[in-house]
Amino acid sequence: MKPFDDRPHDEEEEDFGPSRSEKRRNALDILKLAGQLMELPPSRIPKLNLPEDIVEEIGRTRKITAHIARKRQLAYLAKQMRRHGDEAFADARAELGEDRDRQRQEAAHMHRLEAAREKLLEGGDEALGELFDRHPDLDRQHLRSLVRQAKAEREGGKPPHAFREIYRILKELDASSPE
């Protein structure tokens, strides 16, 4: 026996719009965007093609220093931003997304250089030989001396001067190498 359903089967269900959860997620996304806009330097705000009232509100919000008042003002800024459509903030979202991508790339580059430095410290002559093969004009004696000093600094718990110098040299080599 089938449950009673008096609707015709070819009738589609009504669309009630976004659910409460979806509305909340969208509101939190706008609040997050407002926070990111507040963290940007004031000189970058005009380049984002934001609505004029939002730019003014960002300026007002920046002036507030008390934590709770600033948080409340940030919520008000997000409310003002919700009144505009998503297309009004497309440039800002794109710019902020590019910043995050660039930060990720820079962090990955830094980690590669740090891994190369660790390889020099742990790998010994073999790792140094590979580096000298790739960069024949490198000062071999100076780099070998820095590696020895960095190992001694690490073992003795001293400040990592040579350790940092090796990183700086690797960074310069990476910047000068054509790829």
N, C-alpha and C positions, 0 to 999 in steps of 0.2 A: 504494500500500500504506500503510495507516494504522499509526501506532506502537501498540504493544500497551498497552492500558489496561484493567485488569481491574475498575475501579470501575464500578458502575452509573451511568449519566448523570444520574439524578435525585437522586443523593446530593450534598449540599452539602459544601463544604470545611470542615475543622475550624477553629475559632477558637482561635488560640494566645494570644490576649490582645494587649496592646500590644507593639509591636516594641521592640527595644533602643533604637533612636533616639528613639522616642516617649517611652520611660521617661526617657531622658536629657534631652529637651526639657522634660518635666514637672518633673524635678528642678531644672533650671536656672531654670525659672519660679518655683519655690518659693524658691530661693536669692535670686533677684532681689526677690521679695516680702519676704523676710526682711531684705534690705538696705534696702529702702524703709521697712520698719517701724522699723529701727534709726535712720534719719534723722529720723523724726518726733519732735517734742517729747514728752517723757514725759507731759505733761498730756493729749495726744490719745489715748494708748494705751487708757485705760479706755473711751473712747467707741466703740471699734471692735468690741466684743463678741467678743474673742478668748478662747480657752480659757485657764483660769487658769494651767496649767503653762507655756503659751507666754508669757504676760505675765511670769511669774517668770523665765523663761529670757532674755527680752529685757532685764530688769533686770540679770541676771548678765552678759550679754554687754556691756552698756553700761559696766560697771565695768572691763573689760579695755582697757588702753591700748596694749599692745605689738601691732604691726601683724600679725605672723604668728599670734600667739595669738588676736587678735581675729578674724582670717580663719578660723582653725580653729573657734573658738567659733560664728561665724556659720554655718559649715557644719553644726555640731552642731544649732544652732537650726533650720536648714532640715530636717534629718533628723527632728527632733521634730515639725515642722509637717507633714511628709509622713505621719506616723502618724495625723493627723487627716484627715478628708475635706475635699474642696474647699469643701463647704458651710460649714465652720467659719470660712472666711476670706472668704466672700462679701461681708460688710459692709466688711471692710478693703479688699478690691479695689475695691468701689464707691466708697468714700471716696477712695482714692488716685486712681482714675480721674477723679473730679470735680475733684480738685486739679489734675491735669494739664490738664483741659479749661479750668479757670479760669485757669491759668497761660498757656495758649495764647491765650485771649481777651484777657488783660491785655497780653501781648506784641503781639498784633495791634493793640490799641488804641494802645499806645505807638508802634508803627510808623506808624500813621495820623497821629498827632500830629506825629511827626518829619517825615513827608512834607509835612504842611501847613506846618511851619516852613520846610522847604527851598523849598516853593513860594513862600512869602513872600519869602525871600531871593533866589531866582532870578527870580521872576515880576514883581517890582517893583510898580508902581502898579496894574496890573490885578489882581494877587492881593490886594493891600491893599484895593482897591475892593470886591472880592467879600466879603472879610471884614467890611468896614464895612457893606455892605448887609445881611448876615446879623445883625450885632450893631451897631445904630445907636448904642447908648450907650457904645461903646468909645472910650477916649481916643485919638483919632487922632494927635495930635502926639507923645504918648509912644511909641506903637507905631512910628511912622515913625522916630523917633529911635533906638529899639532896633534896628530893622532896619539902619539906617546904621551903628550901633556894631558890630553883629554882623558885618557885611561887613568893617569895618575891622579887627576882631579876627581874623577869618579870614585876611585878607591880610597882617596884621602878625605873625601867629603868636603873638598874645597869648592869655591865658586867656579862655575863652568865657563871660564873665559875662552879656552881653546876649543871647547865643545861648540860654543857659539860662533867662533871664528871659522870652524869647519863648515857650519851651516851657511854662513855668509859666502864662503868660497863656492860651495855647491850651488847656491842661488845665483851667483854671478855667472858661473859656468853654464847653468841652465838657461839663463837669459841670453847669453851670447851664442849659444848653439843654435844653428838654423834647423827648424823642424816644421 
